[in-house]
Amino acid sequence: MFSLRKENNDSVRNDTPEFKKDPNPKGTVKSFVAESPSAKYILDSPKRDTVEADLCRQEPDGSKRCIKVALQSRALFSTMQSLGFYCALPFDPKHTEIECTPMPK
């Protein structure tokens, strides 16, 4: 599992608060996942019950790519499941991020 900590060499698409104006956040998630449907994804929310969540994946070159979406983590969880992912909390209770792995087809 990889960390959501953002480092200087990460590729991150979340540089402006425009994500809050996204009229179709579920479509944004679907497009992001379609770029790499076999990747493992990590979702996390900065605060409980906020309408903002981070969705990250590890790229083949080892870098991390993240987006911010205007969805509560529960809605993002549900969206990932609808896209064919199994999502679960990590075993370590100190971690709050949710790991989503593609289900075999």
Phi and psi restraints in degrees (range 20) as a CNS / XPLOR table:
assign (resid 1 and name C) (resid 2 and name N)
       (resid 2 and name CA) (resid 2 and name C) 1.0 -108.8 20.0 2
assign (resid 2 and name N) (resid 2 and name CA)
       (resid 2 and name C) (resid 3 and name N) 1.0 162.1 20.0 2
assign (resid 2 and name C) (resid 3 and name N)
       (resid 3 and name CA) (resid 3 and name C) 1.0 -90.4 20.0 2
assign (resid 3 and name N) (resid 3 and name CA)
       (resid 3 and name C) (resid 4 and name N) 1.0 153.8 20.0 2
assign (resid 3 and name C) (resid 4 and name N)
       (resid 4 and name CA) (resid 4 and name C) 1.0 -83.5 20.0 2
assign (resid 4 and name N) (resid 4 and name CA)
       (resid 4 and name C) (resid 5 and name N) 1.0 -3.3 20.0 2
assign (resid 4 and name C) (resid 5 and name N)
       (resid 5 and name CA) (resid 5 and name C) 1.0 -59.7 20.0 2
assign (resid 5 and name N) (resid 5 and name CA)
       (resid 5 and name C) (resid 6 and name N) 1.0 129.6 20.0 2
assign (resid 5 and name C) (resid 6 and name N)
       (resid 6 and name CA) (resid 6 and name C) 1.0 -90.5 20.0 2
assign (resid 6 and name N) (resid 6 and name CA)
       (resid 6 and name C) (resid 7 and name N) 1.0 127.1 20.0 2
assign (resid 6 and name C) (resid 7 and name N)
       (resid 7 and name CA) (resid 7 and name C) 1.0 -110.7 20.0 2
assign (resid 7 and name N) (resid 7 and name CA)
       (resid 7 and name C) (resid 8 and name N) 1.0 167.1 20.0 2
assign (resid 7 and name C) (resid 8 and name N)
       (resid 8 and name CA) (resid 8 and name C) 1.0 -59.2 20.0 2
assign (resid 8 and name N) (resid 8 and name CA)
       (resid 8 and name C) (resid 9 and name N) 1.0 -30.2 20.0 2
assign (resid 8 and name C) (resid 9 and name N)
       (resid 9 and name CA) (resid 9 and name C) 1.0 -90.9 20.0 2
assign (resid 9 and name N) (resid 9 and name CA)
       (resid 9 and name C) (resid 10 and name N) 1.0 6.4 20.0 2
assign (resid 9 and name C) (resid 10 and name N)
       (resid 10 and name CA) (resid 10 and name C) 1.0 -80.4 20.0 2
assign (resid 10 and name N) (resid 10 and name CA)
       (resid 10 and name C) (resid 11 and name N) 1.0 148.3 20.0 2
assign (resid 10 and name C) (resid 11 and name N)
       (resid 11 and name CA) (resid 11 and name C) 1.0 -95.9 20.0 2
assign (resid 11 and name N) (resid 11 and name CA)
       (resid 11 and name C) (resid 12 and name N) 1.0 114.9 20.0 2
assign (resid 11 and name C) (resid 12 and name N)
       (resid 12 and name CA) (resid 12 and name C) 1.0 -128.1 20.0 2
assign (resid 12 and name N) (resid 12 and name CA)
       (resid 12 and name C) (resid 13 and name N) 1.0 129.2 20.0 2
assign (resid 12 and name C) (resid 13 and name N)
       (resid 13 and name CA) (resid 13 and name C) 1.0 -105.8 20.0 2
assign (resid 13 and name N) (resid 13 and name CA)
       (resid 13 and name C) (resid 14 and name N) 1.0 75.7 20.0 2
assign (resid 13 and name C) (resid 14 and name N)
       (resid 14 and name CA) (resid 14 and name C) 1.0 -156.4 20.0 2
assign (resid 14 and name N) (resid 14 and name CA)
       (resid 14 and name C) (resid 15 and name N) 1.0 37.0 20.0 2
assign (resid 14 and name C) (resid 15 and name N)
       (resid 15 and name CA) (resid 15 and name C) 1.0 -78.5 20.0 2
assign (resid 15 and name N) (resid 15 and name CA)
       (resid 15 and name C) (resid 16 and name N) 1.0 -10.7 20.0 2
assign (resid 15 and name C) (resid 16 and name N)
       (resid 16 and name CA) (resid 16 and name C) 1.0 -135.0 20.0 2
assign (resid 16 and name N) (resid 16 and name CA)
       (resid 16 and name C) (resid 17 and name N) 1.0 161.0 20.0 2
assign (resid 16 and name C) (resid 17 and name N)
       (resid 17 and name CA) (resid 17 and name C) 1.0 -77.2 20.0 2
assign (resid 17 and name N) (resid 17 and name CA)
       (resid 17 and name C) (resid 18 and name N) 1.0 12.2 20.0 2
assign (resid 17 and name C) (resid 18 and name N)
       (resid 18 and name CA) (resid 18 and name C) 1.0 -61.2 20.0 2
assign (resid 18 and name N) (resid 18 and name CA)
       (resid 18 and name C) (resid 19 and name N) 1.0 -20.4 20.0 2
assign (resid 18 and name C) (resid 19 and name N)
       (resid 19 and name CA) (resid 19 and name C) 1.0 -58.1 20.0 2
assign (resid 19 and name N) (resid 19 and name CA)
       (resid 19 and name C) (resid 20 and name N) 1.0 -27.0 20.0 2
assign (resid 19 and name C) (resid 20 and name N)
       (resid 20 and name CA) (resid 20 and name C) 1.0 -69.6 20.0 2
assign (resid 20 and name N) (resid 20 and name CA)
       (resid 20 and name C) (resid 21 and name N) 1.0 -19.8 20.0 2
assign (resid 20 and name C) (resid 21 and name N)
       (resid 21 and name CA) (resid 21 and name C) 1.0 -93.6 20.0 2
assign (resid 21 and name N) (resid 21 and name CA)
       (resid 21 and name C) (resid 22 and name N) 1.0 -1.6 20.0 2
assign (resid 21 and name C) (resid 22 and name N)
       (resid 22 and name CA) (resid 22 and name C) 1.0 -59.8 20.0 2
assign (resid 22 and name N) (resid 22 and name CA)
       (resid 22 and name C) (resid 23 and name N) 1.0 116.8 20.0 2
assign (resid 22 and name C) (resid 23 and name N)
       (resid 23 and name CA) (resid 23 and name C) 1.0 -74.0 20.0 2
assign (resid 23 and name N) (resid 23 and name CA)
       (resid 23 and name C) (resid 24 and name N) 1.0 -15.8 20.0 2
assign (resid 23 and name C) (resid 24 and name N)
       (resid 24 and name CA) (resid 24 and name C) 1.0 -139.0 20.0 2
assign (resid 24 and name N) (resid 24 and name CA)
       (resid 24 and name C) (resid 25 and name N) 1.0 70.6 20.0 2
assign (resid 24 and name C) (resid 25 and name N)
       (resid 25 and name CA) (resid 25 and name C) 1.0 -62.7 20.0 2
assign (resid 25 and name N) (resid 25 and name CA)
       (resid 25 and name C) (resid 26 and name N) 1.0 -32.4 20.0 2
assign (resid 25 and name C) (resid 26 and name N)
       (resid 26 and name CA) (resid 26 and name C) 1.0 -67.1 20.0 2
assign (resid 26 and name N) (resid 26 and name CA)
       (resid 26 and name C) (resid 27 and name N) 1.0 -35.2 20.0 2
assign (resid 26 and name C) (resid 27 and name N)
       (resid 27 and name CA) (resid 27 and name C) 1.0 -66.7 20.0 2
assign (resid 27 and name N) (resid 27 and name CA)
       (resid 27 and name C) (resid 28 and name N) 1.0 -35.8 20.0 2
assign (resid 27 and name C) (resid 28 and name N)
       (resid 28 and name CA) (resid 28 and name C) 1.0 -63.3 20.0 2
assign (resid 28 and name N) (resid 28 and name CA)
       (resid 28 and name C) (resid 29 and name N) 1.0 -43.5 20.0 2
assign (resid 28 and name C) (resid 29 and name N)
       (resid 29 and name CA) (resid 29 and name C) 1.0 -63.0 20.0 2
assign (resid 29 and name N) (resid 29 and name CA)
       (resid 29 and name C) (resid 30 and name N) 1.0 -46.0 20.0 2
assign (resid 29 and name C) (resid 30 and name N)
       (resid 30 and name CA) (resid 30 and name C) 1.0 -59.0 20.0 2
assign (resid 30 and name N) (resid 30 and name CA)
       (resid 30 and name C) (resid 31 and name N) 1.0 -43.5 20.0 2
assign (resid 30 and name C) (resid 31 and name N)
       (resid 31 and name CA) (resid 31 and name C) 1.0 -64.9 20.0 2
assign (resid 31 and name N) (resid 31 and name CA)
       (resid 31 and name C) (resid 32 and name N) 1.0 -42.0 20.0 2
assign (resid 31 and name C) (resid 32 and name N)
       (resid 32 and name CA) (resid 32 and name C) 1.0 -63.4 20.0 2
assign (resid 32 and name N) (resid 32 and name CA)
       (resid 32 and name C) (resid 33 and name N) 1.0 -44.4 20.0 2
assign (resid 32 and name C) (resid 33 and name N)
       (resid 33 and name CA) (resid 33 and name C) 1.0 -68.3 20.0 2
assign (resid 33 and name N) (resid 33 and name CA)
       (resid 33 and name C) (resid 34 and name N) 1.0 -35.8 20.0 2
assign (resid 33 and name C) (resid 34 and name N)
       (resid 34 and name CA) (resid 34 and name C) 1.0 -61.7 20.0 2
assign (resid 34 and name N) (resid 34 and name CA)
       (resid 34 and name C) (resid 35 and name N) 1.0 -25.3 20.0 2
assign (resid 34 and name C) (resid 35 and name N)
       (resid 35 and name CA) (resid 35 and name C) 1.0 -65.8 20.0 2
assign (resid 35 and name N) (resid 35 and name CA)
       (resid 35 and name C) (resid 36 and name N) 1.0 -29.0 20.0 2
assign (resid 35 and name C) (resid 36 and name N)
       (resid 36 and name CA) (resid 36 and name C) 1.0 -152.1 20.0 2
assign (resid 36 and name N) (resid 36 and name CA)
       (resid 36 and name C) (resid 37 and name N) 1.0 73.6 20.0 2
assign (resid 36 and name C) (resid 37 and name N)
       (resid 37 and name CA) (resid 37 and name C) 1.0 -68.8 20.0 2
assign (resid 37 and name N) (resid 37 and name CA)
       (resid 37 and name C) (resid 38 and name N) 1.0 -17.2 20.0 2
assign (resid 37 and name C) (resid 38 and name N)
       (resid 38 and name CA) (resid 38 and name C) 1.0 -98.3 20.0 2
assign (resid 38 and name N) (resid 38 and name CA)
       (resid 38 and name C) (resid 39 and name N) 1.0 4.6 20.0 2
assign (resid 38 and name C) (resid 39 and name N)
       (resid 39 and name CA) (resid 39 and name C) 1.0 -77.7 20.0 2
assign (resid 39 and name N) (resid 39 and name CA)
       (resid 39 and name C) (resid 40 and name N) 1.0 162.1 20.0 2
assign (resid 39 and name C) (resid 40 and name N)
       (resid 40 and name CA) (resid 40 and name C) 1.0 -92.6 20.0 2
assign (resid 40 and name N) (resid 40 and name CA)
       (resid 40 and name C) (resid 41 and name N) 1.0 135.8 20.0 2
assign (resid 40 and name C) (resid 41 and name N)
       (resid 41 and name CA) (resid 41 and name C) 1.0 -116.5 20.0 2
assign (resid 41 and name N) (resid 41 and name CA)
       (resid 41 and name C) (resid 42 and name N) 1.0 149.6 20.0 2
assign (resid 41 and name C) (resid 42 and name N)
       (resid 42 and name CA) (resid 42 and name C) 1.0 -122.9 20.0 2
assign (resid 42 and name N) (resid 42 and name CA)
       (resid 42 and name C) (resid 43 and name N) 1.0 130.0 20.0 2
assign (resid 42 and name C) (resid 43 and name N)
       (resid 43 and name CA) (resid 43 and name C) 1.0 -120.6 20.0 2
assign (resid 43 and name N) (resid 43 and name CA)
       (resid 43 and name C) (resid 44 and name N) 1.0 144.5 20.0 2
assign (resid 43 and name C) (resid 44 and name N)
       (resid 44 and name CA) (resid 44 and name C) 1.0 -154.0 20.0 2
assign (resid 44 and name N) (resid 44 and name CA)
       (resid 44 and name C) (resid 45 and name N) 1.0 155.6 20.0 2
assign (resid 44 and name C) (resid 45 and name N)
       (resid 45 and name CA) (resid 45 and name C) 1.0 -124.4 20.0 2
assign (resid 45 and name N) (resid 45 and name CA)
       (resid 45 and name C) (resid 46 and name N) 1.0 136.6 20.0 2
assign (resid 45 and name C) (resid 46 and name N)
       (resid 46 and name CA) (resid 46 and name C) 1.0 -64.7 20.0 2
assign (resid 46 and name N) (resid 46 and name CA)
       (resid 46 and name C) (resid 47 and name N) 1.0 -31.9 20.0 2
assign (resid 46 and name C) (resid 47 and name N)
       (resid 47 and name CA) (resid 47 and name C) 1.0 -140.8 20.0 2
assign (resid 47 and name N) (resid 47 and name CA)
       (resid 47 and name C) (resid 48 and name N) 1.0 150.6 20.0 2
assign (resid 47 and name C) (resid 48 and name N)
       (resid 48 and name CA) (resid 48 and name C) 1.0 -64.3 20.0 2
assign (resid 48 and name N) (resid 48 and name CA)
       (resid 48 and name C) (resid 49 and name N) 1.0 137.0 20.0 2
assign (resid 48 and name C) (resid 49 and name N)
       (resid 49 and name CA) (resid 49 and name C) 1.0 62.8 20.0 2
assign (resid 49 and name N) (resid 49 and name CA)
       (resid 49 and name C) (resid 50 and name N) 1.0 22.9 20.0 2
assign (resid 49 and name C) (resid 50 and name N)
       (resid 50 and name CA) (resid 50 and name C) 1.0 -90.1 20.0 2
assign (resid 50 and name N) (resid 50 and name CA)
       (resid 50 and name C) (resid 51 and name N) 1.0 156.1 20.0 2
assign (resid 50 and name C) (resid 51 and name N)
       (resid 51 and name CA) (resid 51 and name C) 1.0 -93.1 20.0 2
assign (resid 51 and name N) (resid 51 and name CA)
       (resid 51 and name C) (resid 52 and name N) 1.0 62.6 20.0 2
assign (resid 51 and name C) (resid 52 and name N)
       (resid 52 and name CA) (resid 52 and name C) 1.0 -163.7 20.0 2
assign (resid 52 and name N) (resid 52 and name CA)
       (resid 52 and name C) (resid 53 and name N) 1.0 130.0 20.0 2
assign (resid 52 and name C) (resid 53 and name N)
       (resid 53 and name CA) (resid 53 and name C) 1.0 -146.0 20.0 2
assign (resid 53 and name N) (resid 53 and name CA)
       (resid 53 and name C) (resid 54 and name N) 1.0 152.8 20.0 2
assign (resid 53 and name C) (resid 54 and name N)
       (resid 54 and name CA) (resid 54 and name C) 1.0 -100.8 20.0 2
assign (resid 54 and name N) (resid 54 and name CA)
       (resid 54 and name C) (resid 55 and name N) 1.0 138.5 20.0 2
assign (resid 54 and name C) (resid 55 and name N)
       (resid 55 and name CA) (resid 55 and name C) 1.0 -126.4 20.0 2
assign (resid 55 and name N) (resid 55 and name CA)
       (resid 55 and name C) (resid 56 and name N) 1.0 120.2 20.0 2
assign (resid 55 and name C) (resid 56 and name N)
       (resid 56 and name CA) (resid 56 and name C) 1.0 -126.6 20.0 2
assign (resid 56 and name N) (resid 56 and name CA)
       (resid 56 and name C) (resid 57 and name N) 1.0 155.0 20.0 2
assign (resid 56 and name C) (resid 57 and name N)
       (resid 57 and name CA) (resid 57 and name C) 1.0 -143.2 20.0 2
assign (resid 57 and name N) (resid 57 and name CA)
       (resid 57 and name C) (resid 58 and name N) 1.0 153.0 20.0 2
assign (resid 57 and name C) (resid 58 and name N)
       (resid 58 and name CA) (resid 58 and name C) 1.0 -86.5 20.0 2
assign (resid 58 and name N) (resid 58 and name CA)
       (resid 58 and name C) (resid 59 and name N) 1.0 127.0 20.0 2
assign (resid 58 and name C) (resid 59 and name N)
       (resid 59 and name CA) (resid 59 and name C) 1.0 -83.7 20.0 2
assign (resid 59 and name N) (resid 59 and name CA)
       (resid 59 and name C) (resid 60 and name N) 1.0 159.1 20.0 2
assign (resid 59 and name C) (resid 60 and name N)
       (resid 60 and name CA) (resid 60 and name C) 1.0 -57.3 20.0 2
assign (resid 60 and name N) (resid 60 and name CA)
       (resid 60 and name C) (resid 61 and name N) 1.0 -29.2 20.0 2
assign (resid 60 and name C) (resid 61 and name N)
       (resid 61 and name CA) (resid 61 and name C) 1.0 -83.2 20.0 2
assign (resid 61 and name N) (resid 61 and name CA)
       (resid 61 and name C) (resid 62 and name N) 1.0 3.7 20.0 2
assign (resid 61 and name C) (resid 62 and name N)
       (resid 62 and name CA) (resid 62 and name C) 1.0 95.3 20.0 2
assign (resid 62 and name N) (resid 62 and name CA)
       (resid 62 and name C) (resid 63 and name N) 1.0 -12.5 20.0 2
assign (resid 62 and name C) (resid 63 and name N)
       (resid 63 and name CA) (resid 63 and name C) 1.0 -76.4 20.0 2
assign (resid 63 and name N) (resid 63 and name CA)
       (resid 63 and name C) (resid 64 and name N) 1.0 169.7 20.0 2
assign (resid 63 and name C) (resid 64 and name N)
       (resid 64 and name CA) (resid 64 and name C) 1.0 -118.2 20.0 2
assign (resid 64 and name N) (resid 64 and name CA)
       (resid 64 and name C) (resid 65 and name N) 1.0 139.4 20.0 2
assign (resid 64 and name C) (resid 65 and name N)
       (resid 65 and name CA) (resid 65 and name C) 1.0 -123.9 20.0 2
assign (resid 65 and name N) (resid 65 and name CA)
       (resid 65 and name C) (resid 66 and name N) 1.0 129.7 20.0 2
assign (resid 65 and name C) (resid 66 and name N)
       (resid 66 and name CA) (resid 66 and name C) 1.0 -130.4 20.0 2
assign (resid 66 and name N) (resid 66 and name CA)
       (resid 66 and name C) (resid 67 and name N) 1.0 152.1 20.0 2
assign (resid 66 and name C) (resid 67 and name N)
       (resid 67 and name CA) (resid 67 and name C) 1.0 -132.3 20.0 2
assign (resid 67 and name N) (resid 67 and name CA)
       (resid 67 and name C) (resid 68 and name N) 1.0 155.4 20.0 2
assign (resid 67 and name C) (resid 68 and name N)
       (resid 68 and name CA) (resid 68 and name C) 1.0 -104.1 20.0 2
assign (resid 68 and name N) (resid 68 and name CA)
       (resid 68 and name C) (resid 69 and name N) 1.0 137.2 20.0 2
assign (resid 68 and name C) (resid 69 and name N)
       (resid 69 and name CA) (resid 69 and name C) 1.0 -128.0 20.0 2
assign (resid 69 and name N) (resid 69 and name CA)
       (resid 69 and name C) (resid 70 and name N) 1.0 149.9 20.0 2
assign (resid 69 and name C) (resid 70 and name N)
       (resid 70 and name CA) (resid 70 and name C) 1.0 -87.4 20.0 2
assign (resid 70 and name N) (resid 70 and name CA)
       (resid 70 and name C) (resid 71 and name N) 1.0 64.7 20.0 2
assign (resid 70 and name C) (resid 71 and name N)
       (resid 71 and name CA) (resid 71 and name C) 1.0 -138.8 20.0 2
assign (resid 71 and name N) (resid 71 and name CA)
       (resid 71 and name C) (resid 72 and name N) 1.0 145.8 20.0 2
assign (resid 71 and name C) (resid 72 and name N)
       (resid 72 and name CA) (resid 72 and name C) 1.0 -67.5 20.0 2
assign (resid 72 and name N) (resid 72 and name CA)
       (resid 72 and name C) (resid 73 and name N) 1.0 154.4 20.0 2
assign (resid 72 and name C) (resid 73 and name N)
       (resid 73 and name CA) (resid 73 and name C) 1.0 -59.2 20.0 2
assign (resid 73 and name N) (resid 73 and name CA)
       (resid 73 and name C) (resid 74 and name N) 1.0 -33.1 20.0 2
assign (resid 73 and name C) (resid 74 and name N)
       (resid 74 and name CA) (resid 74 and name C) 1.0 -62.7 20.0 2
assign (resid 74 and name N) (resid 74 and name CA)
       (resid 74 and name C) (resid 75 and name N) 1.0 -42.3 20.0 2
assign (resid 74 and name C) (resid 75 and name N)
       (resid 75 and name CA) (resid 75 and name C) 1.0 -69.0 20.0 2
assign (resid 75 and name N) (resid 75 and name CA)
       (resid 75 and name C) (resid 76 and name N) 1.0 -37.6 20.0 2
assign (resid 75 and name C) (resid 76 and name N)
       (resid 76 and name CA) (resid 76 and name C) 1.0 -66.1 20.0 2
assign (resid 76 and name N) (resid 76 and name CA)
       (resid 76 and name C) (resid 77 and name N) 1.0 -41.7 20.0 2
assign (resid 76 and name C) (resid 77 and name N)
       (resid 77 and name CA) (resid 77 and name C) 1.0 -55.6 20.0 2
assign (resid 77 and name N) (resid 77 and name CA)
       (resid 77 and name C) (resid 78 and name N) 1.0 -49.9 20.0 2
assign (resid 77 and name C) (resid 78 and name N)
       (resid 78 and name CA) (resid 78 and name C) 1.0 -63.1 20.0 2
assign (resid 78 and name N) (resid 78 and name CA)
       (resid 78 and name C) (resid 79 and name N) 1.0 -40.5 20.0 2
assign (resid 78 and name C) (resid 79 and name N)
       (resid 79 and name CA) (resid 79 and name C) 1.0 -63.2 20.0 2
assign (resid 79 and name N) (resid 79 and name CA)
       (resid 79 and name C) (resid 80 and name N) 1.0 -43.6 20.0 2
assign (resid 79 and name C) (resid 80 and name N)
       (resid 80 and name CA) (resid 80 and name C) 1.0 -63.2 20.0 2
assign (resid 80 and name N) (resid 80 and name CA)
       (resid 80 and name C) (resid 81 and name N) 1.0 -40.4 20.0 2
assign (resid 80 and name C) (resid 81 and name N)
       (resid 81 and name CA) (resid 81 and name C) 1.0 -63.1 20.0 2
assign (resid 81 and name N) (resid 81 and name CA)
       (resid 81 and name C) (resid 82 and name N) 1.0 -38.9 20.0 2
assign (resid 81 and name C) (resid 82 and name N)
       (resid 82 and name CA) (resid 82 and name C) 1.0 -67.4 20.0 2
assign (resid 82 and name N) (resid 82 and name CA)
       (resid 82 and name C) (resid 83 and name N) 1.0 -20.2 20.0 2
assign (resid 82 and name C) (resid 83 and name N)
       (resid 83 and name CA) (resid 83 and name C) 1.0 -90.9 20.0 2
assign (resid 83 and name N) (resid 83 and name CA)
       (resid 83 and name C) (resid 84 and name N) 1.0 6.7 20.0 2
assign (resid 83 and name C) (resid 84 and name N)
       (resid 84 and name CA) (resid 84 and name C) 1.0 92.1 20.0 2
assign (resid 84 and name N) (resid 84 and name CA)
       (resid 84 and name C) (resid 85 and name N) 1.0 27.6 20.0 2
assign (resid 84 and name C) (resid 85 and name N)
       (resid 85 and name CA) (resid 85 and name C) 1.0 -110.3 20.0 2
assign (resid 85 and name N) (resid 85 and name CA)
       (resid 85 and name C) (resid 86 and name N) 1.0 146.6 20.0 2
assign (resid 85 and name C) (resid 86 and name N)
       (resid 86 and name CA) (resid 86 and name C) 1.0 -97.9 20.0 2
assign (resid 86 and name N) (resid 86 and name CA)
       (resid 86 and name C) (resid 87 and name N) 1.0 121.2 20.0 2
assign (resid 86 and name C) (resid 87 and name N)
       (resid 87 and name CA) (resid 87 and name C) 1.0 -116.1 20.0 2
assign (resid 87 and name N) (resid 87 and name CA)
       (resid 87 and name C) (resid 88 and name N) 1.0 137.1 20.0 2
assign (resid 87 and name C) (resid 88 and name N)
       (resid 88 and name CA) (resid 88 and name C) 1.0 -152.1 20.0 2
assign (resid 88 and name N) (resid 88 and name CA)
       (resid 88 and name C) (resid 89 and name N) 1.0 154.5 20.0 2
assign (resid 88 and name C) (resid 89 and name N)
       (resid 89 and name CA) (resid 89 and name C) 1.0 -72.9 20.0 2
assign (resid 89 and name N) (resid 89 and name CA)
       (resid 89 and name C) (resid 90 and name N) 1.0 151.4 20.0 2
assign (resid 89 and name C) (resid 90 and name N)
       (resid 90 and name CA) (resid 90 and name C) 1.0 -70.6 20.0 2
assign (resid 90 and name N) (resid 90 and name CA)
       (resid 90 and name C) (resid 91 and name N) 1.0 162.5 20.0 2
assign (resid 90 and name C) (resid 91 and name N)
       (resid 91 and name CA) (resid 91 and name C) 1.0 -68.2 20.0 2
assign (resid 91 and name N) (resid 91 and name CA)
       (resid 91 and name C) (resid 92 and name N) 1.0 -30.2 20.0 2
assign (resid 91 and name C) (resid 92 and name N)
       (resid 92 and name CA) (resid 92 and name C) 1.0 -77.1 20.0 2
assign (resid 92 and name N) (resid 92 and name CA)
       (resid 92 and name C) (resid 93 and name N) 1.0 115.4 20.0 2
assign (resid 92 and name C) (resid 93 and name N)
       (resid 93 and name CA) (resid 93 and name C) 1.0 -66.9 20.0 2
assign (resid 93 and name N) (resid 93 and name CA)
       (resid 93 and name C) (resid 94 and name N) 1.0 -10.9 20.0 2
assign (resid 93 and name C) (resid 94 and name N)
       (resid 94 and name CA) (resid 94 and name C) 1.0 -75.4 20.0 2
assign (resid 94 and name N) (resid 94 and name CA)
       (resid 94 and name C) (resid 95 and name N) 1.0 -17.7 20.0 2
assign (resid 94 and name C) (resid 95 and name N)
       (resid 95 and name CA) (resid 95 and name C) 1.0 -99.1 20.0 2
assign (resid 95 and name N) (resid 95 and name CA)
       (resid 95 and name C) (resid 96 and name N) 1.0 136.2 20.0 2
assign (resid 95 and name C) (resid 96 and name N)
       (resid 96 and name CA) (resid 96 and name C) 1.0 -111.9 20.0 2
assign (resid 96 and name N) (resid 96 and name CA)
       (resid 96 and name C) (resid 97 and name N) 1.0 -5.8 20.0 2
assign (resid 96 and name C) (resid 97 and name N)
       (resid 97 and name CA) (resid 97 and name C) 1.0 -71.6 20.0 2
assign (resid 97 and name N) (resid 97 and name CA)
       (resid 97 and name C) (resid 98 and name N) 1.0 157.3 20.0 2
assign (resid 97 and name C) (resid 98 and name N)
       (resid 98 and name CA) (resid 98 and name C) 1.0 -112.1 20.0 2
assign (resid 98 and name N) (resid 98 and name CA)
       (resid 98 and name C) (resid 99 and name N) 1.0 132.3 20.0 2
assign (resid 98 and name C) (resid 99 and name N)
       (resid 99 and name CA) (resid 99 and name C) 1.0 -100.1 20.0 2
assign (resid 99 and name N) (resid 99 and name CA)
       (resid 99 and name C) (resid 100 and name N) 1.0 130.9 20.0 2
assign (resid 99 and name C) (resid 100 and name N)
       (resid 100 and name CA) (resid 100 and name C) 1.0 -119.9 20.0 2
assign (resid 100 and name N) (resid 100 and name CA)
       (resid 100 and name C) (resid 101 and name N) 1.0 123.7 20.0 2
assign (resid 100 and name C) (resid 101 and name N)
       (resid 101 and name CA) (resid 101 and name C) 1.0 -118.2 20.0 2
assign (resid 101 and name N) (resid 101 and name CA)
       (resid 101 and name C) (resid 102 and name N) 1.0 145.0 20.0 2
assign (resid 101 and name C) (resid 102 and name N)
       (resid 102 and name CA) (resid 102 and name C) 1.0 -66.4 20.0 2
assign (resid 102 and name N) (resid 102 and name CA)
       (resid 102 and name C) (resid 103 and name N) 1.0 138.3 20.0 2
assign (resid 102 and name C) (resid 103 and name N)
       (resid 103 and name CA) (resid 103 and name C) 1.0 -83.3 20.0 2
assign (resid 103 and name N) (resid 103 and name CA)
       (resid 103 and name C) (resid 104 and name N) 1.0 143.5 20.0 2
assign (resid 103 and name C) (resid 104 and name N)
       (resid 104 and name CA) (resid 104 and name C) 1.0 -59.8 20.0 2
assign (resid 104 and name N) (resid 104 and name CA)
       (resid 104 and name C) (resid 105 and name N) 1.0 144.0 20.0 2
